[in-house]
Amino acid sequence: MREALLMGQPGAGKSEILRALARTARRRMERGRAAGFPAAGRPPGAPGLPGEALVLSLGRWGRLRVWEVPGLGSRPLPDPGLRWLQSRALALAVTSGLVLHVVDAAAVGARGKEALEEADWELAAVGLRRGDGYLLLAAQMDRPWAATGLERLRRWLEPPAVLPVSARTGEGIAGLLRYLRRVRPLRPLGSR
């Protein structure tokens, strides 16, 4: 099965986008600890991937599992297992799978560059190197300042692909599903 990582800051809209994608695709999400997340090097007692995953049928490409990764921010997570999980997800973002990078466009529009964390800049740099293995999701497009934020994200991060989305209104969710169904086959997470 092919894999994708849904990554971004806490509160950027990852969970809402995943639920909206599930509604649009008429699929149920896997809830709780997803034991199939690549675990090489996992410290003893570290959790499986918390949160949710969604499995989509991609026609001739088979199936795609979209993992929601705990929020990436400047403050370290208190749980060592979750810190390991974030570092593992960042390493996997560089080497395999598809990265769906969620950024709150309304926050970027209202607060400028200070709304972006270091992890956002790093993921965008990974996207520039990877090309079609990366998609920037400009989230919260239904909120004030989002259009300004979308312009800034395009200019500052220079992503190879950007899709404006709103989980609340459904804007862009069908387009995200079409993108996932047509993107080239992706390596499973953890493979080289």
Helices and strands as residue ranges (DSSP letters): E 2-8, H 14-25, E 29-31, E 52-57, G 59-61, E 63-68, H 80-95, E 98-104, H 105-111, G 112-115, H 118-130, E 134-139, H 146-157, E 162-164, H 173-182
